[in-house]
Amino acid sequence: MKGLKISTVGWSVGGLLAISYVLCVVWDVIFPGWAMYPVWEKLLPGFSWSAAGLAIGFIETLAYGFYVAIIFVPLFNYLQKRAHTTAIDA
């Protein structure tokens, strides 16, 4: 079996985080009493309620997705290869 690719997992996880980010921003606009604005300010450096700040937050969520992929994919591929090799030897 072929291993995972960092780019594929990065875009997948980054896309998931970016979509979640957009939904949360929309939630904050609709329900300001339950806003996550203070959390976004802590998690996403440069985030603010300006067009530039929202764009920075979006880009950072994509970057976090690639960060996860850079760590997860090599680890997964290594463990998958090791498990496959161990199964053949058994």
C-alpha positions in Angstrom: 0.0 0.0 0.0 1.3 3.5 -0.9 1.9 5.9 1.9 0.0 9.2 2.5 1.2 12.4 0.9 1.9 15.5 2.9 0.2 17.7 0.3 -3.0 15.7 0.2 -3.3 15.4 4.0 -2.3 19.1 4.4 -4.9 20.3 2.0 -7.5 18.0 3.6 -6.8 19.0 7.2 -6.2 22.6 6.2 -9.5 22.7 4.3 -11.3 21.2 7.3 -9.9 23.8 9.6 -10.5 26.7 7.2 -14.2 25.6 6.7 -14.6 25.3 10.5 -13.0 28.8 10.9 -15.4 30.4 8.4 -18.4 28.7 10.1 -17.2 30.0 13.4 -16.8 33.5 12.1 -20.3 33.4 10.7 -21.6 32.0 14.0 -19.9 35.0 15.8 -21.7 37.4 13.5 -25.1 35.7 14.0 -24.7 35.1 17.7 -22.4 37.7 19.1 -23.3 36.7 22.7 -21.7 33.3 22.1 -18.8 34.6 20.0 -15.4 32.8 20.0 -13.7 36.1 19.0 -11.4 36.1 22.2 -10.3 32.5 21.4 -9.5 33.3 17.8 -7.3 36.2 19.0 -5.3 33.9 21.2 -5.0 31.0 18.7 -4.4 33.0 15.5 -1.8 35.7 15.7 -2.8 38.7 13.6 -6.6 37.9 13.7 -8.9 40.8 14.1 -12.4 41.8 12.9 -11.0 43.5 9.9 -10.8 42.2 6.3 -7.1 41.7 6.6 -7.4 40.1 10.1 -10.0 37.6 8.9 -7.9 36.7 5.9 -4.8 36.2 8.1 -6.9 33.9 10.3 -8.1 31.9 7.2 -4.5 31.5 6.0 -3.3 30.5 9.4 -5.9 27.8 9.7 -4.6 26.4 6.3 -1.1 26.6 7.6 -2.1 24.7 10.8 -3.5 21.9 8.6 -0.1 21.6 6.8 1.7 21.6 10.2 -0.4 18.7 11.3 0.3 16.9 8.0 4.1 17.5 8.2 4.1 15.7 11.6 1.4 13.1 11.0 2.2 11.8 7.5 5.8 10.7 8.1 4.8 9.1 11.4 1.8 7.3 9.9 3.8 6.1 6.9 6.6 4.8 9.1 4.2 3.0 11.4 2.3 1.6 8.5 5.5 0.3 6.9 6.6 -1.2 10.2 3.3 -2.9 10.8 3.3 -4.3 7.2 6.8 -5.6 7.6 6.0 -7.2 10.9 2.9 -8.9 9.5 4.9 -10.4 6.6 7.6 -11.7 9.0 5.1 -13.3 11.3 
